[in-house]
Amino acid sequence: MGGFRMHKNNPNTTSFFQKIHDKHPKLAQKLRLGTGLGTMVANSVAISVPLYGAGLAKTLLGSKQGDKAVLSIANHWINTNNRLLDTLMPKRDWRISMPDDLKKDGRYLLVCNHQSWVDTSVVQYVSESRLPITRFFAKHELLYIPIVGQAFYFLDFPMMKRHSKAQIAKNPALATRDLEEARRACGLLADKPFVLLNYLEGTRFSKDKHARQNSPYQHLLKPKAGGFALAIASLGDKIDGILDMTVVYPDGVPDYGELWAGKMTRLGVDIRHLEMDERLFADLKDGKYDSDETVKAELFDFLDKAWTAKDERIGQMMREFEQV
């Protein structure tokens, strides 16, 4: 694939954290973890008052300035986290490849494989100077996390509730409530730059889940189509393109603490355009996914081909790291 390619090897080998890492790796990991998480907490507390003020002005008064302020605050928070990673991480091999025609003021749907909560931090890191701020379909329960949950709401993240079959049987209206919330949130994004992220697997990959699904892919769970189809139906002609992000962790899937402790020294990210047949896109835009079984079958075929290619790409990316 052509386009923009970036290797994030930290050249500052004489930095304080690098010196500590070279002499006392375990001590350096503890220092990085404490410094990173401590700074994140302090930064979150510092932005809380202006965030709530701007968010309430946007939500209650419909203030466009409040909306812009929320975006500015969120970008500040993300950029601070990214600079922390650059400062705290030891020498690393992060291979990031993406098209060179991406637009900071564009409107994109983004699909990605999902392995860890770290995935979202990776998306934020690689998107900072190349793409608009990323939203994703989030669990409604995240609303109750102080500051972060409210930021998701003010930023128009689709907040989804998961209802059991028993709950839906008792109250059939619950079956469409998530769809209504997704349409509401997607509608609010239509007049501004955005990246709407959809983890098509619906959950984080694990060997147990892979085995239970009898997944036909080596590195992936089966993709789900409903949320993706809904995003196309809700945003329609506003979309500039569909992007496919592939993330690999050559040294094993990290958790959030391992990221900030500096243990994630190798990372592979590949972003590329995902082209869909114009007729299928038009049918999805017209909302035919739920009413036309042919359209539904065509979308699953499209996703199967995309996932087959992604599965092969993951293997190739892993092999490239092994060759070094």
C-alpha positions in Angstrom: 0.0 0.0 0.0 1.3 3.5 -0.8 0.8 6.6 1.2 2.0 8.0 4.5 4.1 5.7 6.6 5.6 6.5 10.0 8.0 4.6 12.2 7.7 5.9 15.8 11.1 5.0 17.1 11.8 7.3 19.9 15.1 9.0 19.0 15.7 10.7 22.3 17.8 7.9 23.9 19.3 10.3 26.4 15.9 11.2 28.0 15.5 10.8 31.7 13.1 7.8 31.4 15.3 6.2 28.8 18.4 6.4 31.0 16.4 4.9 33.9 15.1 2.2 31.5 18.6 1.3 30.3 19.9 0.8 33.9 16.8 -0.2 35.8 14.0 -1.4 33.5 11.6 -2.5 36.3 12.0 0.8 38.2 11.5 2.7 34.9 8.2 0.8 34.3 6.9 1.8 37.7 8.0 5.4 37.2 6.3 5.6 33.8 3.1 4.0 35.0 2.9 6.4 38.0 3.7 9.4 36.0 1.4 8.6 33.1 -1.7 7.6 35.1 -1.1 10.4 37.6 -0.8 13.0 34.8 -3.9 11.6 33.1 -5.9 11.9 36.3 -4.7 15.4 37.0 -5.4 16.5 33.5 -8.9 15.0 33.6 -9.7 16.8 36.9 -8.4 20.1 35.4 -10.6 19.9 32.4 -13.7 18.8 34.3 -15.1 22.3 35.1 -14.8 23.8 31.6 -16.0 20.5 30.1 -19.2 20.4 32.1 -19.7 24.1 31.5 -19.3 23.8 27.7 -21.2 20.5 27.6 -24.2 21.9 29.4 -24.2 25.0 27.3 -24.3 22.8 24.2 -26.8 20.3 25.5 -29.3 22.6 27.2 -28.9 25.8 25.2 -27.9 24.4 21.8 -24.7 26.6 21.9 -22.4 26.1 18.9 -19.6 27.7 20.9 -20.2 25.2 23.6 -19.9 22.4 21.0 -16.7 23.8 19.7 -15.3 24.2 23.2 -16.1 20.5 24.0 -14.2 19.5 20.9 -11.3 21.7 21.8 -11.1 20.3 25.4 -11.3 16.7 24.1 -8.5 17.4 21.6 -6.4 18.9 24.4 -6.9 15.8 26.6 -6.0 13.4 23.7 -3.0 15.4 22.7 -1.7 15.5 26.3 -2.0 11.7 26.5 -0.2 11.3 23.2 2.7 13.6 24.3 2.9 11.5 27.5 3.4 8.4 25.4 6.1 10.0 23.4 7.9 11.2 26.5 7.5 8.2 28.7 8.0 5.3 26.3 11.4 3.8 25.8 12.9 3.2 22.3 10.1 1.6 20.4 9.2 0.2 17.0 5.7 1.5 16.1 5.0 1.0 12.4 2.1 3.1 11.2 0.9 3.1 7.6 -2.1 5.1 6.2 -3.2 6.8 3.0 -1.8 10.2 2.3 -5.2 11.6 1.2 -6.9 11.6 4.6 -8.4 14.9 5.7 -8.5 16.4 9.1 -11.9 17.9 8.2 -13.2 14.7 6.6 -16.1 12.4 7.6 -15.2 8.8 7.8 -16.6 5.4 9.0 -13.7 3.4 10.5 -13.8 -0.4 11.1 -11.1 -2.0 13.2 -10.2 -5.4 14.8 -10.6 -5.3 18.6 -8.2 -7.0 21.1 -7.8 -4.6 24.1 -8.9 -1.3 25.6 -5.5 -0.1 24.4 -7.0 -0.2 20.8 -8.8 3.0 21.5 -5.7 4.8 22.7 -3.9 3.5 19.5 -6.7 5.0 17.4 -6.4 8.3 19.1 -2.6 8.3 18.8 -2.4 7.6 15.1 -5.4 9.9 14.2 -4.2 13.0 16.0 -2.8 15.0 13.1 -4.4 13.1 10.3 -8.1 12.6 11.1 -10.9 14.2 13.0 -11.7 13.2 16.6 -12.9 9.6 16.8 -16.2 8.6 18.3 -17.4 5.0 18.8 -20.4 3.0 19.8 -20.0 2.9 23.6 -21.8 1.0 26.4 -24.4 3.2 28.2 -22.8 2.2 31.5 -19.8 4.3 30.7 -21.9 7.4 31.3 -21.4 6.8 35.0 -17.6 7.1 34.9 -16.8 10.6 36.2 -15.7 13.1 33.5 -15.0 10.5 30.8 -18.5 9.2 30.6 -20.0 12.7 30.4 -17.4 13.7 27.8 -18.6 10.8 25.6 -22.1 12.1 25.9 -21.2 15.7 25.2 -19.1 14.6 22.2 -22.2 12.7 20.7 -20.9 9.2 21.2 -23.7 6.7 20.5 -24.4 5.3 24.0 -25.8 1.8 23.6 -27.7 -0.4 26.2 -27.6 -4.2 25.8 -31.0 -5.8 26.5 -31.5 -9.5 27.1 -34.1 -11.4 25.2 -36.1 -11.7 28.4 -36.1 -7.9 28.9 -37.2 -7.3 25.3 -40.0 -9.9 25.6 -41.3 -8.1 28.6 -40.9 -4.7 27.0 -40.8 -4.9 23.2 -40.0 -1.1 22.9 -36.5 -1.9 24.2 -35.7 -3.7 20.9 -35.6 -0.3 19.0 -34.2 1.9 21.7 -30.6 1.4 20.8 -31.4 2.1 17.1 -33.1 5.4 18.1 -30.1 6.4 20.2 -27.7 5.5 17.4 -29.7 7.5 14.9 -29.8 10.5 17.3 -26.1 10.5 17.8 -25.2 9.9 14.1 -27.6 12.8 13.2 -25.7 15.1 15.5 -22.4 14.2 13.7 -23.7 14.9 10.2 -22.7 18.6 10.1 -19.2 18.3 11.5 -15.9 16.4 10.8 -15.9 13.0 12.4 -14.5 9.5 12.5 -17.1 7.0 13.7 -15.4 3.8 14.8 -17.1 0.5 14.8 -15.4 -2.6 16.3 -17.3 -5.0 14.0 -16.5 -8.1 16.1 -18.6 -6.6 18.8 -16.3 -7.7 21.6 -12.6 -8.1 22.3 -10.9 -11.1 20.7 -9.9 -14.0 22.8 -9.1 -17.6 22.0 -12.1 -18.9 23.9 -14.5 -16.6 22.0 -12.8 -17.6 18.7 -13.3 -21.3 19.5 -16.9 -20.9 20.6 -17.7 -19.0 17.4 -15.9 -21.5 15.3 -14.6 -18.4 13.5 -13.4 -19.0 9.9 -10.6 -16.5 10.4 -7.3 -17.2 12.2 -6.9 -13.8 14.0 -10.5 -12.4 14.1 -14.0 -13.0 15.4 -16.9 -13.0 13.0 -18.0 -9.4 12.0 -21.4 -8.1 12.9 -23.2 -5.9 10.4 -26.1 -4.1 12.2 -24.3 -1.1 13.7 -22.3 -0.6 10.5 -25.4 -0.7 8.3 -27.1 1.7 10.8 -24.2 4.2 10.6 -24.4 4.2 6.7 -28.2 4.7 6.8 -28.0 7.5 9.4 -25.1 9.4 7.8 -25.6 8.6 4.1 -24.1 11.2 1.7 -22.2 12.9 4.6 -19.6 10.1 4.5 -16.3 10.8 2.6 -15.2 7.2 2.8 -14.9 4.0 4.8 -11.5 3.2 6.4 -10.2 -0.1 7.6 -7.7 -0.1 10.4 -5.7 -3.2 11.4 -3.8 -3.3 14.7 -1.3 -5.9 15.7 0.7 -6.3 18.9 3.7 -8.5 18.0 4.7 -9.1 21.7 1.2 -10.0 22.9 -1.9 -8.0 23.5 -1.3 -5.4 26.3 -3.6 -4.2 28.9 -4.0 -0.5 29.8 -1.4 -0.6 32.6 1.2 -2.3 30.4 0.8 0.5 27.8 1.6 3.2 30.4 4.3 1.1 31.9 6.1 1.2 28.6 5.9 -2.5 27.9 4.3 -2.0 24.5 7.5 -1.4 22.5 6.3 -2.9 19.2 3.1 -2.0 17.4 1.8 -2.3 13.9 -1.1 -0.2 12.5 -2.3 -0.3 8.9 -5.1 2.1 7.7 -6.5 1.8 4.2 -9.6 2.8 2.2 -12.4 0.1 2.1 -14.3 0.4 -1.2 -17.9 -0.7 -1.3 -20.0 -1.3 -4.4 -22.0 1.9 -5.1 -25.3 0.0 -5.4 -24.9 -1.8 -2.1 -23.9 1.5 -0.4 -27.0 3.2 -1.9 -29.2 0.3 -0.6 -27.8 0.6 2.8 -28.1 4.4 2.8 -31.8 3.9 2.0 -32.2 1.7 5.1 -32.8 -1.6 3.3 -30.6 -3.7 5.6 -33.4 -4.6 7.9 -36.1 -5.1 5.2 -34.3 -6.7 2.3 -32.6 -10.1 2.8 -30.6 -9.7 -0.4 -29.1 -6.5 0.8 -28.3 -8.1 4.2 -26.6 -11.1 2.5 -24.6 -8.8 0.2 -23.3 -6.8 3.2 -22.3 -10.0 5.0 -20.5 -11.1 1.8 -18.7 -7.7 1.6 -17.6 -7.9 5.3 -16.5 -11.5 4.9 -14.2 -10.5 2.0 -12.9 -7.5 4.0 -12.3 -9.7 7.0 -10.6 -12.4 5.0 -8.2 -9.8 3.6 -7.7 -8.3 7.1 -6.9 -11.7 8.5 -4.2 -12.3 5.9 -2.9 -8.8 6.5 -2.5 -9.4 10.3 -0.5 -12.5 9.5 1.7 -10.6 7.1 2.3 -7.7 9.5 3.3 -10.2 12.3 5.7 -11.9 9.9 7.3 -8.6 9.0 8.1 -8.0 12.7 9.6 -11.4 13.0 12.0 -10.8 10.1 13.8 -7.9 12.0 
